[in-house]
Amino acid sequence: MIRATAAVRALVLAAAFAAALTPVACLGESSSQSPARATKELPARATKELPPELLSLLRQKKMPKLSPILVRIFKEEAELEVWKQDTTGHFELLKTFPICRWSGDLGPKLHEGDRQAPEGFYTITPELMNPNSSLYLAINTGFPNSFDKANNRDGSFLMIHGDCSSSGCYAMTDEQMGEIYSLARDSLLGRPSFQVQAYPFRLTPANLARHRTNPNLAFWKMLKIGNDHFEATHLEPKVDVCNRFYVFDAQPHPNSPNPLVFNPAGTCPTFVVDPKIARRALEKQRSDEVKYAQLLADNVPAAPIYSGLDGGMNKVFLARYPGRVLLAQVQPYASYWPQLSPIPWVYNDGSLASNWFGTLIDMDVAGLAPFASRYVLSP
């Protein structure tokens, strides 16, 4: 039998070996189900009121029911946060939802079919809300945004939706999605949009140091500027794109007579950052840089560039949905074996040993697919 302390590892490994099964996908999201073609009578799930517990939490946190929201997503932690504006005009954390399933690996989406879930800053308008999704309810991230297009990235129908299945999406349970959709719907009454910030992980000095060898590090450090603007002020950062880079909270130079015009692929205009925001953000950035430099000096272990798995899910769902986290299916991610520690096994004679699963780290996984389904562990 497997020792109890190894149960979570066993479940992860069991899911990985299910790669020989048919892959789970974001099915059913197409132009035929877009809000533009939605019927006038919305399904009950799209008009449902927030649950009493959440309404009570809004009152407790002094957050008007129709005030703006801001969504923050963290892949590695598999968490989705909904922040909401309170009566002071600042955003505060309302609720953290564990993500049931995301696909791909850490890093941005580059092309259609790469199974990557987007990373970056996205603007959600009412047209991106899909009450008629076959995946319960869905919010289109709007990928590709102007930054993605300027960097020749492509893909379509990258969603936050229900049904706990993903192919480039952030999938929640239907119950969670009902709450998230209702919060988004209410926040869009009387305003044009809300912001989604999608990150590979919480952009702390420790996490950046751990992922310092990843080829996406420069991209993530750019995202961190916007992250720091938000965390330092609890105000939604104004996002623009020029010279194929994100810029945050830009405003015209005091002596400039003309408004700012940003061309995503063109040269950036002369601009300054709002001094009130810049001062606070710079303090945070300097503090983080000191911590980051010390971690590098301490030579903290670096994480593998690729996990070898097709995304992940929050650990609270591992037992509930076994077999949904598969081996990576798209290159270069599929070239790497999952970096899992050996699992201790107790044999019938009472002896303890590490199962053979812990010895496969350096093997070429391409030839293992025919055998994968034969070694799926029981949940």
DASUL-V76272 format. One record per backbone hydrogen bond with DSSP energy under -1.0 kcal/mol. NH is the residue of the N-H (numbers start at 1). CO is the residue of the C=O. E is the energy in kcal/mol with one decimal. If there is no record, write none. Layout:
nh=<NH | NH>
co=<CO | CO>
e=<E | E>
This chain:
nh=<6 | 7 | 10 | 11 | 12 | 13 | 14 | 15 | 16 | 17 | 18 | 19 | 21 | 27 | 33 | 34 | 37 | 38 | 46 | 47 | 55 | 56 | 57 | 58 | 59 | 60 | 61 | 62 | 63 | 67 | 70 | 71 | 72 | 73 | 74 | 75 | 76 | 78 | 79 | 80 | 81 | 82 | 83 | 84 | 85 | 86 | 87 | 89 | 91 | 92 | 94 | 95 | 97 | 99 | 100 | 101 | 102 | 114 | 120 | 122 | 124 | 128 | 129 | 130 | 137 | 138 | 139 | 140 | 141 | 149 | 150 | 151 | 152 | 153 | 154 | 160 | 161 | 162 | 162 | 164 | 170 | 171 | 172 | 177 | 178 | 179 | 180 | 181 | 182 | 183 | 184 | 185 | 186 | 187 | 188 | 189 | 191 | 194 | 196 | 197 | 198 | 199 | 204 | 208 | 209 | 210 | 211 | 212 | 214 | 217 | 220 | 221 | 222 | 223 | 224 | 227 | 228 | 229 | 230 | 231 | 232 | 233 | 234 | 240 | 242 | 243 | 243 | 244 | 245 | 247 | 249 | 251 | 256 | 266 | 272 | 274 | 278 | 279 | 280 | 281 | 282 | 283 | 284 | 285 | 286 | 287 | 288 | 289 | 290 | 291 | 292 | 293 | 294 | 295 | 296 | 297 | 298 | 299 | 300 | 303 | 310 | 311 | 311 | 312 | 314 | 317 | 321 | 328 | 334 | 335 | 336 | 340 | 345 | 346 | 347 | 350 | 353 | 355 | 358 | 359 | 360 | 363 | 368 | 371 | 372 | 374 | 375>
co=<3 | 4 | 6 | 7 | 8 | 9 | 10 | 11 | 12 | 13 | 15 | 16 | 18 | 25 | 30 | 31 | 34 | 35 | 43 | 44 | 51 | 52 | 53 | 54 | 55 | 56 | 57 | 59 | 58 | 64 | 83 | 195 | 81 | 197 | 79 | 199 | 200 | 75 | 74 | 97 | 72 | 95 | 70 | 92 | 68 | 90 | 62 | 86 | 234 | 84 | 82 | 82 | 80 | 78 | 171 | 171 | 312 | 111 | 198 | 196 | 194 | 125 | 126 | 138 | 135 | 130 | 160 | 128 | 158 | 145 | 146 | 147 | 149 | 148 | 110 | 139 | 170 | 135 | 137 | 172 | 159 | 101 | 161 | 173 | 174 | 175 | 176 | 177 | 178 | 179 | 180 | 181 | 182 | 183 | 184 | 186 | 188 | 124 | 122 | 71 | 120 | 73 | 202 | 204 | 205 | 206 | 207 | 209 | 211 | 214 | 216 | 217 | 218 | 219 | 220 | 223 | 224 | 225 | 226 | 227 | 228 | 229 | 230 | 247 | 245 | 263 | 266 | 264 | 242 | 240 | 238 | 272 | 253 | 263 | 251 | 249 | 274 | 275 | 276 | 277 | 278 | 279 | 280 | 281 | 282 | 283 | 284 | 285 | 286 | 287 | 288 | 289 | 290 | 291 | 292 | 293 | 294 | 296 | 295 | 210 | 326 | 104 | 309 | 102 | 99 | 314 | 317 | 308 | 330 | 332 | 333 | 338 | 353 | 1 | 351 | 347 | 345 | 343 | 355 | 356 | 357 | 360 | 365 | 368 | 368 | 371 | 372>
e=<-1.4 | -1.8 | -2.5 | -2.2 | -2.2 | -2.6 | -2.8 | -2.2 | -2.1 | -2.1 | -1.2 | -1.1 | -2.2 | -1.7 | -2.3 | -1.3 | -1.8 | -1.8 | -1.6 | -1.0 | -2.1 | -2.4 | -1.7 | -2.1 | -1.8 | -2.3 | -2.3 | -1.1 | -2.8 | -1.8 | -2.2 | -2.6 | -2.4 | -3.0 | -2.7 | -2.2 | -2.8 | -1.1 | -1.9 | -2.9 | -3.6 | -2.7 | -3.2 | -2.7 | -2.5 | -2.8 | -1.7 | -1.9 | -3.1 | -2.1 | -2.5 | -1.6 | -3.7 | -2.7 | -1.1 | -1.8 | -2.4 | -1.9 | -1.9 | -2.9 | -3.2 | -2.0 | -1.6 | -3.1 | -1.7 | -1.9 | -2.5 | -3.0 | -2.9 | -2.5 | -2.1 | -1.4 | -1.8 | -2.9 | -1.9 | -2.1 | -1.8 | -2.0 | -1.1 | -2.1 | -2.8 | -3.1 | -3.5 | -2.7 | -2.1 | -1.4 | -2.6 | -2.9 | -1.9 | -2.4 | -2.4 | -3.1 | -2.5 | -1.8 | -1.4 | -1.1 | -1.1 | -1.6 | -2.9 | -3.1 | -3.0 | -3.0 | -2.5 | -2.4 | -2.3 | -2.0 | -1.7 | -1.3 | -1.7 | -1.9 | -2.5 | -2.5 | -1.6 | -2.0 | -1.9 | -2.3 | -3.1 | -2.0 | -2.0 | -2.9 | -2.4 | -1.1 | -3.7 | -2.6 | -2.1 | -1.0 | -2.5 | -3.1 | -2.2 | -2.6 | -3.0 | -2.9 | -2.6 | -1.3 | -2.7 | -2.0 | -3.1 | -2.3 | -1.1 | -2.6 | -2.7 | -1.7 | -1.8 | -2.7 | -2.6 | -1.9 | -2.6 | -2.3 | -1.7 | -1.8 | -2.7 | -2.4 | -1.9 | -2.1 | -2.1 | -2.2 | -2.0 | -1.2 | -1.7 | -3.7 | -3.5 | -2.9 | -1.5 | -1.9 | -2.7 | -2.5 | -2.7 | -2.1 | -1.5 | -1.7 | -1.4 | -1.8 | -3.1 | -1.8 | -2.4 | -2.4 | -2.2 | -2.0 | -1.7 | -2.1 | -1.2 | -1.8 | -2.0 | -1.8 | -1.1 | -1.4 | -1.8>
